[in-house]
Amino acid sequence: MKKINHIHISIDKKLCKGVDGCGLCIHVCPKEVYKIADSLTDKGIKPPEPVNIDQCSGCMLCMMYCPDFSIVVEVEK
């Protein structure tokens, strides 16, 4: 298995329904990478916010379970 050197997580806030409307990414993440954002988006929702990226294992469960395709996880090996 190759060691993960860098992980980049991006969330398209225009596509995301927010944690109150969905929140699957927070619930499926085994490493508790995400938290609820403190601020609202233009749509008036609180999206997930990746705060513990150093804990991310690169499993991509958040990206696979996101029904809105708003999360992209890029893993550099």
C-alpha positions in Angstrom: 0.0 0.0 0.0 1.3 3.5 -0.9 1.5 6.2 1.7 -0.8 9.1 1.2 1.2 12.4 0.9 -1.6 14.9 0.4 -5.4 15.1 0.5 -7.5 17.9 -0.8 -11.2 18.1 -0.1 -13.4 20.6 -1.9 -17.1 21.2 -1.3 -19.3 22.9 -3.9 -21.6 24.9 -1.7 -23.9 25.7 -4.6 -24.8 22.0 -4.9 -24.7 21.0 -1.2 -28.0 20.8 0.7 -26.2 21.5 4.0 -25.9 19.5 7.1 -29.5 20.1 8.2 -30.8 19.0 4.8 -28.5 16.0 4.5 -25.3 15.6 6.5 -24.4 12.2 5.2 -20.7 13.2 4.8 -20.4 13.9 8.5 -22.1 10.6 9.5 -20.2 8.3 7.1 -16.7 9.8 7.8 -14.8 7.3 10.0 -12.2 9.9 11.0 -14.5 12.8 12.0 -12.9 15.1 9.3 -16.0 17.3 9.0 -17.9 19.7 11.3 -20.9 22.0 10.7 -19.7 25.3 9.3 -20.2 28.4 11.5 -21.5 30.5 8.7 -24.4 30.3 6.2 -24.0 30.0 2.5 -25.8 32.3 0.0 -28.6 29.7 0.1 -29.0 30.0 3.9 -27.6 26.6 4.8 -24.7 25.4 6.9 -22.5 23.2 4.8 -20.0 20.6 6.1 -16.5 22.0 6.6 -13.4 19.8 6.5 -11.5 20.8 9.6 -9.4 17.7 10.5 -8.0 17.0 7.0 -4.8 15.6 8.6 -7.0 12.8 10.0 -8.5 11.9 6.6 -7.5 8.4 5.4 -8.6 9.1 1.8 -11.4 6.5 1.9 -13.7 8.8 -0.1 -16.8 7.6 1.7 -18.0 11.2 1.9 -17.7 11.7 -1.8 -19.4 8.3 -2.6 -22.3 8.9 -0.3 -22.9 12.6 -1.2 -26.3 12.5 -3.1 -25.5 16.0 -4.7 -22.0 15.2 -5.9 -20.8 18.3 -4.1 -17.7 16.7 -2.5 -14.5 16.0 -4.3 -11.6 14.2 -2.5 -8.3 14.3 -4.3 -5.6 12.0 -3.0 -2.0 12.4 -4.1 0.2 9.3 -3.5 
